[in-house]
Amino acid sequence: MKRPEARFWGWAVGTAAAVAVAAALFLPYETLGLRTAAERERAWLLVVWTVGVLAVLFGAAARLARPVIGIRDVLDAGSFRAAVEARRRSARSEAGAGFDLWLVVTGVILIAIYFGGWLLL
């Protein structure tokens, strides 16, 4: 595995695990009136599921919202192929490129943590 891919997966798994642990530790159980272990487990599962689904949806929305090549781009570049190449060069130089995919992957990992927790609890 290449180094950037390992960092991508490492950050995705690490973030998902940190969110799951933070939800377990910092959820205000007493304030919510959750006294039994079963209620607390269900609340934790609900938080992990919700954060995972929201991450997938926000990441997918960001992926779909990427700008497409329009008429103005083709006219400015002179040809469709030149516009595609210009878009590729600008996409590579963007600082946040790949964040949308990372967010989707992190959300999928959180949903997997939910199902694992659901099976164990």
ChimeraX attribute file (.defattr): number of C-alpha atoms within 10 A of each C-alpha:
attribute: neighborCount
match mode: 1-to-1
recipient: residues
	/A:1	5
	/A:2	6
	/A:3	7
	/A:4	9
	/A:5	10
	/A:6	11
	/A:7	11
	/A:8	17
	/A:9	14
	/A:10	12
	/A:11	14
	/A:12	21
	/A:13	18
	/A:14	14
	/A:15	17
	/A:16	25
	/A:17	17
	/A:18	12
	/A:19	18
	/A:20	21
	/A:21	13
	/A:22	13
	/A:23	18
	/A:24	18
	/A:25	11
	/A:26	8
	/A:27	14
	/A:28	12
	/A:29	16
	/A:30	9
	/A:31	8
	/A:32	10
	/A:33	10
	/A:34	15
	/A:35	11
	/A:36	9
	/A:37	9
	/A:38	11
	/A:39	13
	/A:40	19
	/A:41	16
	/A:42	15
	/A:43	18
	/A:44	22
	/A:45	22
	/A:46	14
	/A:47	19
	/A:48	28
	/A:49	21
	/A:50	16
	/A:51	19
	/A:52	27
	/A:53	18
	/A:54	15
	/A:55	22
	/A:56	24
	/A:57	16
	/A:58	16
	/A:59	22
	/A:60	15
	/A:61	13
	/A:62	15
	/A:63	17
	/A:64	11
	/A:65	9
	/A:66	10
	/A:67	8
	/A:68	10
	/A:69	13
	/A:70	10
	/A:71	12
	/A:72	10
	/A:73	17
	/A:74	16
	/A:75	12
	/A:76	11
	/A:77	16
	/A:78	11
	/A:79	13
	/A:80	16
	/A:81	11
	/A:82	15
	/A:83	20
	/A:84	16
	/A:85	13
	/A:86	15
	/A:87	17
	/A:88	11
	/A:89	11
	/A:90	10
	/A:91	14
	/A:92	11
	/A:93	10
	/A:94	9
	/A:95	8
	/A:96	9
	/A:97	12
	/A:98	14
	/A:99	14
	/A:100	21
	/A:101	16
	/A:102	18
	/A:103	24
	/A:104	24
	/A:105	21
	/A:106	28
	/A:107	28
	/A:108	20
	/A:109	20
	/A:110	28
	/A:111	22
	/A:112	16
	/A:113	19
	/A:114	21
	/A:115	15
	/A:116	12
	/A:117	15
	/A:118	12
	/A:119	8
	/A:120	7
	/A:121	10
